[in-house]
Every structure is written in C-alpha cells, then in structure tokens.
Amino acid sequence: MSADLLCLLSSFPCAPGSSLLPNLRVLSWPGGSDDVFPFIRFFLPPTLLCLNFPGEYWPVCKQTFMSFLHIHCPHLKEFSSTPPPLDAADCISDFIIKAEHLASIDCGIPNEAAMKHLMSKSSIRYLTIDMPDDDQYEPAEDIHLPAIEKFSLRAHRLDQASEFMQQIKLGPVSVDFLLGDVALAPFIWGFFDQLSNSLDHDKLEILKYSIEGIVDN
C-alpha cells in the first residue's frame, strides 16, 4: 500500500483511540519504511487478535511502536514477524513481557527475560523459534514450558538446534525442526537422544525433522 493511499485513507474521520476498521481481527503489515509505517495506528482496533510484520526493515518508528503495542491491542493473541535485526530484537522481547493474552509467538528468538516470562504464562500454546545464522542472541537456561502444544525450531545448523534444546523442557503435542544443513548420522542420533530429556514423550504425537534445501527441491 502506497504512502499516498494511506494518507488518503487516514484523512477520513476517525475518533482518537479508534480505528478506520473497527471490526478488523487480522492484520499483516509488510511496509516498514519511515514514511509508511506510522499510518499503522489508523488500522489497529483494540479488538485485533493477530498481527504479522513480514518486512525485514525495522526503522526506529517501528521499534518505538512496539513499546505501545500492548496498549493499542490489549487482546492480541498471535504475533509474528520476520526475525528482526539484533538492534530491534529487544523491543519485541519487551512486548512479549508486557502482553497479557499472547497464545502464539513467531518472531525470531526472544531474549532470556522474555523466555523466563513465558514460563509463567499459561496462555502460550504455539511457539516458533528462528535462530540467527551468526549466533548473535542471548541464550536462556532452564526454560520449562509445559503448556506449549506446538513447538517449531528453525536453525541453520544442527549444533545450534542442539545447544538450544539442551536448555529447554517442553510438553508439546507437535514438534517441527527445520534445519539448513545436512548433518552426519552420528550427530543426528545424538540430537534425538538429547530430545529424550527435552520433550515429554507421553504428550508428543507428531515429530517432524526437515532439511530446508531438500524441502525446497
């Protein structure tokens, strides 16, 4: 959506604190430029349930907006985004801590404070972790998330996935691993042996292990 069109739409009467689309429940906003992103405030009703930021650009205005998202959308249940750059990751983690009703998160890898916070949230049911290729993230230790029903982990290398799973315990029904490399069989066996300590076998019904390049071909 162009900035000119957004400017035109936002010129329609709209009371403070209200939205041009008061019945909107799902919003995907790929525009991340400094000119376009500020118009998002006209499309955020308090009843919004699902928000997706697929764009890779995170200007300062977008990061600042995340500080107030829990106020604009107090009932938000699903939040997803393209994994943000390192300098923007903390604003997403801060939002996760402030949000009250999140049930689904897919936004890179939250920092340790956010992961610890999720341990106390019974509302979280779906969690996707997308690990950065450069390993620039804050590792969390001793994370227990028994309420998670579906867990997905995307990593560029098996050793990344293995290191992360060493520090987490889950009780999901469904687990999905998507890796970017083809590891040798002994390392794969070792990874699955490790999962015996990370996953509750009594609850697990679906386990998927995929290689990204093979999936694409």
Steps between C-alpha positions, in 0.01 A plus 500: 500500500649833397558790737264718294216249530559463872497875537166515317346226714619660821330827401159345566343592834636282778450575868811492723569148621279345231578327170394541138419126506346439843411136425846402375634185663808412289756746360815439294714810453805450274578871462782597733621828353513817707237658273246217500523327836358784720164458324453163667340672797186565289451125445537367854171441679528395865335169403778398256595135562779428250785724377771408248806706402655317201735783403871484582547874554464622859529881512504683831130588469413131475710414803341783698155380397571161658525673838132594475359200316371339819299820559364532144408130479442368854330182377761398243540120494736439206814695412740409221777679316802446282791447742609854585856635496690484828437865585122450475468163672471640853192708416316182398610320816379797708161476328479127576552580869230770499237313296230329705326261261756373250437142392730482195846651445719482188756780498857376498631414845388689812764601753548325832266731692217436252560123502493497881178703489336244271554238770234675708250545214248219465348666192797418271414204277710548182865602499733530201870572547704625204868501586736754338777369281767706680410362847442855624234437760464487876486135608245405763554219749263263680185594306192291582194550277261211566195689362641518144293284261696562179870586489703584189873563479673638192881494511777524242706224663429192708743610773293819543182298547677260736638780717159664527315178584746423781353793694130442450234254614168475318184292500366563148271287286684604182867588438651620172875540437610673179877510451721655237772238486537128448676358806679168529294211636682472839421867575135449407479196729656701780248779444204263529650340810513847652133559418414225747584750774338801331159365395220326689454170315157440654357807323694500174299379198673664201876547443627646172866541404572675169794643307421834337681443171341158455156643571553771235605248238 
